[in-house]
Amino acid sequence: MAAAMELRCWGGDWGLPSVHTDSLVVLAYAKFSGTKLTVSPVDWTWKTLTASVPELVCGESVVQEPTQILNFLRKQRLNADYELTARQGADTMAYIALLEEKLRPALLHTFWVDAENYSNLTRPWFASRSPFPLNFFLPSRLAHIALARILVTKGEGLLHRISEVEGKIYSDAKECLNLLSYRLGTANYFFDNSPTSLDAFVFGFLAPLHKADFTSSPLQSHLRQLDNLTRFCDNILAAHFNADKPCPLPPAMETMDANLQKLTQLVNKESNLIEKMDDNLRSSPQHKPHRPDPKSSLSSSKSSTPA
């Protein structure tokens, strides 16, 4: 009897089973290959800091990273690519490499580096899914990791400023989206009528960008102009997931006291306000300690002394 499989990942929102790209890749491939998984969101647990998600646990085996997890599932005869030709297999590897090189940096920038998106969407979401006191520093830690990964992926040193590579990041990402749209055409999936690992990767990369509630995102606007790609994401959600029921919440969260939730939200808001005040004080030229002139004080005291 095969050992039960547990997938640890970030939970869902925005009509998605998970908001995390790599977690979505594995969840989609599991659906395509008929893999039975017990999904365990790391939300509201200390695993948000210690776990490397997605993480597949099967018996004594613990596997991380989407590519490694998919290879592990194939060894268990859970293969969504078994009907692919050698040429299609090579194309799959090429397109996945394209996603990693061209699209991932722009996704990381959109969610974690863009100041408006980070402040209004990404930071509040991950802070609200992290236990106290991790909610204070986990989002900023993830943002620093994302920034470092962008600079490494684009071949720039960590001492370079992100503004120096922003233009290249987004032009590459839009080119990648255009190539994917052209390759998909009017088909439901990238190879024939059955979803494969390439469909899982494309879905994992595009679905969060498509569904996230950004105030403004040029990359999201570009994606939504490519109707076949947004339809591709919607069709997979409708056919393989229940978009109204993301990953179930941990039992502890279901019974969490409402007052504690409100307190956590209030603390987060106060923390943001304090950070903004500190930034304003540091940047203000008038923020300098006043030191009285000893000579002025001496002369003033003499003039006020009665004769």
Secondary structure, 3 states (H helix, E strand, C coil): CCCCEEEEECCCECCECCCCHHHHHHHHHHHHHCCCCEEEECCCCCHHHHCCCCEEEECCEEEECHHHHHHHHHHCCCCCCCCCCHHHHHHHHHHHHHHHHHHHHHHHHHHHHCHHHHHHHHHHHHHHCCCCCHHHHHHHHHHHHHHHHHHHHCCCCCCCCHHHCHHHHHHHHHHHHHHHHHHHCCCCCCCCCCCCHHHHHHHHHHHHHHHCCCCCCHHHHHHHHCHHHHHHHHHHHHHHCCCCCCCCCCHHHHCCCHHHHHHHHHHHHHHHHHHHHHHHHHHCCCCCCCCCCHHHHHHHHHHCCCC
